[in-house]
Amino acid sequence: MIEMKVMGIALDTRTGSPIVVLHDKDNRRALPIWIGSAEASSIIRKIENLSVTRPMTHDLVISIIEKTGYKISKVEINDVEKETYFATIFLEDNDGNEIEIDSRPSDAIAIAIRIDAPIYVTANVLSNGSVSTDSAKDQEEAEEFKNFVQSIKPSDFAKMMKDSDHHESDQ
């Protein structure tokens, strides 16, 4: 199992779909996962430390978990099948008892980054979906990919975030 961090959100120029990109601590592997607009908006809000007046869905989930006496210990992206990724959120009570909750990776990631819970990816998921950013042969492509991800700004998602806010707010 490899611990990974959120590198950023990218936009698939072919489909307009957002992609969350994870990378390992040594920046040797990147794992792109296509996600929904609402989840991308939630992740961007946390990355950019943008505040909202009312709790968004992922904040609500965390609050419910914590109020019931559990904490989120980690999340795992543990399977991929026909380009569909699977994740598990691990909850732990005060006695160390663990509960596993099935999740979409995008929700698990959005929750994990809010509370700095570790994000782990299994070896089979990495071998099936990651991009090497390490080998000299792929260095130019990897650098181009890194630059692309780092060049994405929250304003690139302004419409997506506005649409997401409209769907999530109760005003």
Secondary structure as UniProt FT lines:
FT   STRAND          2..11
FT   TURN            13..15
FT   STRAND          18..24
FT   TURN            25..26
FT   STRAND          29..34
FT   HELIX           37..47
FT   TURN            48..49
FT   HELIX           57..67
FT   TURN            68..69
FT   STRAND          71..81
FT   TURN            82..83
FT   STRAND          84..92
FT   TURN            94..95
FT   STRAND          98..103
FT   HELIX           105..115
FT   STRAND          119..121
FT   HELIX           123..129
FT   STRAND          131..132
FT   TURN            137..138
FT   HELIX           139..151
FT   HELIX           154..157
FT   HELIX           158..168
//
